[in-house]
Amino acid sequence: MSGWYEISKSSTGQFRFVLKAANAETILTSELYTTHSGVEGGIAAVQKNSQLAECYELKATRDGHPYFNLKAAHHELIGSSETYSSEAAREKGIASVKANGATTIIKDKTLVAL
């Protein structure tokens, strides 16, 4: 089984997506989008850019915990990872985004059956 994207709404009514690995662990969280089409565009950007090493920005929190950002080719932020306990764990997180980012499986939790 491969990973999937999950679309949800924030408490302010904006949209976000998370990319989940096959084990259901969240591996990338998007920024907030004001429209559903915006969040769909963000997913498309991950699908397009997740295989490109140059799109990963390696970062660390003030207290030294590694994380990464995935950016589009024009340097716009697409999503961020969780913080990791080590640089090696961060590299595994990047490998997981690369392995799961191209998935076309989308679970949209904003669509409610009437």
Secondary structure, DSSP 8 states (H G I E B T S, - for coil): ---EEEEEE-TTS-EEEEEE-TTS-EEEEE--BSSHHHHHHHHHHHHHHTT-GGGEEEEE-TT--EEEEEE-TTS-EEEE----SSHHHHHHHHHHHHHHTT---EEETT----
